[in-house]
């Protein structure tokens, strides 16, 4: 797993990851099977993250992405 897990730290939305701004938790395989989010505004620079709890909802393409598709693309986009 890349970066440092911040135990108990809240998610910071939006956060920058792969030069894009994200407004929800991601599930792209970077930090295992669970969804995750950055705990600072810039994950690309800081590499600080935490696992998302049940109270943090996945939205948009991240919610529909196949866990087997590491790119996070939906429907061949």
C-alpha positions as CSV (number, residue, x, y, z in Angstrom):
1,X,0.0,0.0,0.0
2,X,1.3,3.4,-0.9
3,X,1.3,6.3,1.6
4,X,0.6,6.5,5.2
5,X,-2.7,5.5,6.8
6,X,-4.0,8.1,9.1
7,X,-5.8,6.3,11.9
8,X,-8.9,8.2,13.0
9,X,-8.3,11.2,10.7
10,X,-11.3,12.4,8.8
11,X,-11.5,12.5,5.0
12,X,-10.7,15.8,3.3
13,X,-13.0,16.6,0.4
14,X,-12.3,17.5,-2.2
15,X,-8.8,15.9,-2.5
16,X,-6.3,15.7,-5.4
17,X,-5.3,12.2,-6.6
18,X,-3.7,11.5,-9.9
19,X,-4.0,15.2,-10.8
20,X,-7.8,15.1,-10.5
21,X,-10.0,16.5,-7.8
22,X,-12.2,13.9,-6.0
23,X,-15.3,14.7,-3.9
24,X,-16.0,11.2,-2.6
25,X,-14.2,8.0,-1.4
26,X,-12.5,5.9,-4.0
27,X,-12.2,2.2,-4.6
28,X,-9.4,1.8,-7.1
29,X,-7.3,-1.0,-5.4
30,X,-4.6,1.4,-4.3
31,X,-5.2,0.7,-0.6
32,X,-6.7,-2.8,-0.8
33,X,-10.3,-3.7,-1.4
34,X,-11.9,-1.1,0.8
35,X,-12.7,2.4,-0.2
36,X,-10.4,5.2,0.9
37,X,-9.9,8.9,0.9
38,X,-7.2,11.4,1.4
39,X,-6.8,13.2,4.8
40,X,-5.2,16.2,3.2
41,X,-6.2,18.3,0.2
42,X,-3.4,16.8,-1.9
43,X,-2.8,13.1,-1.8
44,X,-0.4,13.3,-4.8
45,X,2.0,15.4,-2.6
46,X,1.2,14.2,0.9
47,X,0.3,10.5,0.5
48,X,-1.9,10.6,3.6
49,X,-5.1,8.5,3.6
50,X,-7.7,6.7,5.6
51,X,-10.2,4.0,5.0
52,X,-13.8,5.2,4.5
53,X,-16.4,4.2,7.0
54,X,-20.0,3.4,6.3
55,X,-20.9,7.0,6.8
56,X,-18.8,8.1,3.8
57,X,-20.6,7.2,0.6
58,X,-19.0,6.4,-2.8
59,X,-20.5,8.4,-5.5
60,X,-20.1,8.9,-9.3
61,X,-17.9,6.6,-11.3
62,X,-16.1,5.3,-8.2
63,X,-19.3,3.7,-7.0
64,X,-19.9,2.0,-10.3
65,X,-16.3,0.9,-11.1
66,X,-15.6,-2.8,-11.3
67,X,-13.3,-3.9,-8.5
68,X,-11.3,-5.8,-11.1
69,X,-10.7,-2.7,-13.3
70,X,-7.8,-0.9,-11.7
71,X,-8.3,2.1,-13.9
72,X,-11.7,2.9,-12.3
73,X,-13.3,3.4,-15.7
74,X,-16.9,2.5,-16.1
75,X,-18.4,0.9,-19.2
76,X,-15.4,1.3,-21.4
77,X,-15.1,5.0,-20.9
